[in-house]
Amino acid sequence: MLGSPGSSGLVLACLAVFFVLLLIAAIRSTLPPRWKWGLFALKVPAVALLAVCLLDPLVTRRHVKPGENIFVLLGDQSASMSMRQSPHSSETRGEWNKALLTDPEAAWQIRLAQDFDLRRYTFGASVAGVENFSEMKFDAPASNLAAALKTLNGRFKGQALAGVFLFSDGNSTDDIAELPKGSVAVFPVVSDAQPEFSDIAIENVSVTQTNFEDSPVTIQARLTATGKRPEKIRVTLKEASTTDPAAETQTQTLTTNGNSDLTARFQVKPPRPGVLFYEVTALAEGAGSDAKDPAANQEATLENNHRLVAVNRDPHVARILYVGGRPNWEHKFLGRALAKDDQLQLVSLVRIARKEARFDFRGRVGESSNSLFRGFKEGADEETEDYSQPVLIRLNTKDAAELSDGFPKAKKDLYQYDAVIIDDTEAGFFTRDQLSLLDKFVSERGGGLLMLGGRDSFRHGKWDHTPVADALPIYLNKASEQLGGELHWSLTREGWLEPWTRSRDTETAEKQRLEQAPPLTVASPSSDLKPGARVLASVQDESGRSGPGLVVQPYGQGRTGALLIGDMWRWGLQEPNVEADDAGKFWRQLARWLSGDVPRRIDVGTEPSRMAGLPAMSLRIRLKDQEYQPMDGERVSVKVRQPDGTEVTLDAQPSLQGAGLYEVTHVSRQAGPYLAEVTATAPGSDPLKTQVGWTSDPVAAEFQCSEVNLKQLEGLASQTGGEVVKRSQLDKFVADLPYRNLPVMETETTPLWHRPWILLSALSLLAAEWGLRRWRGLA
């Protein structure tokens, strides 16, 4: 822009004439070419600069309006800031940032305060405004960076928030990706050098429970080793829920071989049902288990070398109803096997005679009912007195009333069991309503149903036209080839993948056991499998023909199985290794699979969450009545025992997401194990109780990464339109900051000739031209 646009034509014309005259003079000059054109090149721009000043050019520049834009200094005071700034320094990250933020003579702070409205905040689990940063304490259990930026965006909504200088290690415990678009620009400040730390960290610990008797719980720890990795890492697992010095401790030594990701896997058999807690510890080989000094262990921190994990072993005793068509060896060995498991109870209903014994005690001619019933009831029920009634015995019932009328006829009576085993019993033993009830027991209640082979089982027992046939994993409406002679049991490919189908720890040992196992002789023929069925074991006869031995499938809410062998008792009768009890283990693991995942009347699910920036655990409690329908209107209380021994009682509230569902959330501020006892009470019924446990480690995510998470800081800056600023560049960056495109700007217009460099440049060029002339003797 020109201050004197009217004279621009005259100035330009004069400048052109002057340029032509200089050009003619240079052409006619007798000086060597390099000299005459060099002098020409010095004089022309000098004259041009002076001529431009005659036009009075104006320079327009935009910059921030002092004090109108807000800039925030945001300091991280989470626990991870207590780690060392470098492996060879005693100064922590927090102390480094604190010294930078509290230096009153810092040029960048002075300049920033001149141009901006400066605000100061700290964050950890929450955001707080501060006068200065001298009181920062690096002990916050969380680093909720995303939540802090959301809070600042909301707090300064509608105001001229220009940006945020972030002083943090970038190890956020919440998700930065959740920041909405249009968030304020973030400028993370980091040191110039990012040293690499040596550190061993337990990233996560998972628990898997199976129905394998010897080691039903698998605890898997995933480790990372950064920096200078040790050759070997010692990982230890011990029970933390007991003070017994004789409690089992397992140790594994992992060889790194240059790998940064390692996995330790432990298989344990909890000593008792209920909630147990285990601690996993990972240290370099040779380090003491009680080491507390990271520097002595050549690690950045030891906070991520320990993890607690909860194992919820359901204390519920599974009740399995056995229905036998006749006394046999199978029932004997099955009962003996399950009696050794304190979490399984076998309740038996065994028919010892198809009909009541026929005899007559002073009976009358033509009387068809038992004369022993005479006189007991007016209009006696002919059906209950008939000689055709079977004779049943009940074993291991909880009271005299249980199964007193034979197989249950009502839902509430059958649904009290977790599984039903039918052995060598024909379908005609049950009424049509009882058969339908069995089908609903699996599909609706979620129970387990297993049918054993025998002459009155499956197709031979006329089960093919019953509701139960729909639940079984094999089709019964088609005759199959009968296997004969000695039968040898073998696991299929899918069977090898199921831990509960094996009795030994390794494949070699299991194959050796099966080779030594006595041959079987009775198999119900079936070759037609349903689409969802899986064959876990097969049998082969002497001629090489094979057929299914154990078939399972999910059905509705439950599961069903068909063990087509009718003389599994031979394994127990002729056990080659009595001490191993392989036959008993097979039955116990099969029973655990059958009843393991059956729904309870009270069920508690846990889901980690966060509340007010702190770790929390949400409990979802489902209640069902005796017929396993959703139960509402109860009072559900949750008594939580916290790590310090104190107890807090919470009331769960009904959920809008479904009938019979209650929800409650506990904020787990303390680090350590939590045990919750859930009680549901309703008028006129016994209370329902269960337990659940979990662990809380508020700072686990804080120390997940031992180094400054530069990648996350760069991603945050890119996402918000900011940039990462190194300490050595901070002063220059702040000096240039007022000329960036910020919310409140103002325009400044000044004449170009007011700038000293214009005149100095012109004079320098003319002086250089005159000096050359004097040197050559031309002036």
VENPEKA-V632582 format. One record per backbone hydrogen bond with DSSP energy under -1.0 kcal/mol. NH is the residue of the N-H (numbers start at 1). CO is the residue of the C=O. If there is no record, write none. Layout:
# VENPEKA-V632582
<<NH:CO> <NH:CO>>
This chain:
# VENPEKA-V632582
<<3:56> <4:55> <8:5> <11:7> <12:8> <13:9> <14:10> <15:11> <16:12> <17:13> <18:14> <19:15> <20:16> <21:17> <22:18> <23:19> <24:20> <25:21> <26:22> <27:23> <28:24> <36:32> <37:33> <38:34> <39:35> <40:36> <41:37> <42:38> <43:39> <44:40> <47:43> <48:44> <49:45> <50:46> <51:47> <52:48> <53:49> <55:52> <56:53> <58:1> <59:750> <61:748> <63:746> <64:738> <65:744> <67:115> <68:65> <70:160> <71:117> <72:163> <73:119> <74:165> <75:121> <76:167> <77:123> <79:140> <81:78> <82:79> <83:80> <85:91> <89:86> <93:83> <94:81> <96:92> <97:93> <98:94> <99:95> <100:96> <101:97> <102:98> <106:103> <110:106> <111:107> <112:108> <113:109> <114:110> <115:111> <116:112> <117:69> <118:116> <119:71> <121:73> <122:128> <123:75> <124:126> <128:122> <130:120> <136:133> <139:137> <140:77> <144:124> <145:143> <148:144> <149:145> <150:146> <151:147> <152:148> <153:149> <154:150> <155:151> <156:152> <157:154> <159:156> <161:159> <162:70> <164:185> <165:72> <166:187> <167:74> <172:170> <173:143> <178:175> <179:176> <187:164> <189:166> <190:725> <199:226> <201:224> <202:304> <203:222> <204:222> <206:220> <208:218> <210:216> <217:268> <218:208> <219:266> <220:206> <221:264> <222:204> <223:262> <224:201> <225:260> <226:199> <229:227> <233:254> <234:283> <235:252> <236:281> <237:250> <238:279> <240:277> <241:277> <247:244> <250:237> <252:235> <254:233> <256:231> <259:256> <262:223> <264:221> <266:219> <268:217> <274:313> <276:311> <278:309> <279:238> <280:307> <281:236> <282:305> <283:234> <285:232> <287:284> <291:288> <297:293> <298:295> <299:294> <300:198> <305:302> <307:280> <309:278> <311:276> <313:274> <313:311> <318:343> <320:345> <321:419> <322:347> <323:421> <324:349> <325:423> <332:328> <333:329> <334:330> <335:331> <336:332> <337:333> <338:334> <339:335> <340:337> <341:338> <344:341> <345:318> <347:320> <348:395> <349:322> <350:393> <351:324> <352:391> <353:391> <356:387> <367:364> <370:385> <373:370> <374:371> <376:373> <389:386> <391:353> <393:350> <395:348> <404:401> <406:403> <414:410> <415:411> <417:414> <418:319> <419:319> <420:448> <421:321> <422:450> <423:323> <427:461> <429:426> <430:427> <435:431> <436:432> <437:433> <438:434> <439:435> <440:436> <441:437> <442:438> <443:439> <444:440> <445:440> <447:441> <448:418> <449:559> <450:420> <451:561> <452:422> <453:563> <453:565> <457:454> <460:457> <462:459> <463:458> <466:463> <469:466> <472:468> <475:528> <487:520> <488:540> <490:538> <492:536> <496:492> <498:495> <501:498> <502:499> <510:506> <511:507> <512:508> <513:509> <514:510> <515:511> <516:512> <517:513> <520:487> <524:564> <530:473> <533:530> <534:552> <536:550> <537:550> <538:490> <539:547> <540:488> <541:545> <544:541> <547:539> <549:537> <550:537> <551:562> <552:534> <553:560> <555:558> <557:443> <558:555> <559:447> <560:553> <561:449> <562:551> <563:451> <564:549> <566:522> <570:567> <571:568> <573:569> <574:570> <581:577> <585:581> <586:582> <587:583> <588:584> <589:585> <590:586> <591:587> <592:588> <593:589> <594:590> <595:591> <596:592> <603:622> <605:620> <607:618> <609:616> <611:614> <614:611> <616:609> <617:666> <618:607> <619:664> <620:605> <621:662> <622:603> <623:660> <624:601> <625:629> <628:625> <631:623> <635:681> <637:679> <638:650> <639:677> <640:648> <641:675> <642:646> <645:642> <648:640> <650:638> <652:636> <653:663> <655:661> <661:658> <662:621> <663:653> <664:619> <666:617> <668:615> <669:667> <672:696> <674:694> <675:641> <676:692> <677:639> <678:690> <679:637> <680:688> <681:635> <685:682> <688:680> <690:678> <692:676> <694:674> <696:672> <700:697> <703:699> <709:169> <710:708> <713:709> <714:710> <715:711> <716:712> <717:713> <718:714> <719:715> <720:716> <722:717> <725:188> <727:190> <729:726> <730:727> <733:729> <734:730> <735:731> <736:732> <739:736> <740:737> <742:740> <746:63> <748:61> <750:59> <752:57> <754:751> <755:752> <758:755> <760:756> <761:757> <762:758> <763:759> <764:760> <765:761> <766:762> <767:763> <768:764> <769:765> <770:766> <771:767> <772:768> <773:769> <774:770> <775:771> <776:772> <778:773>>
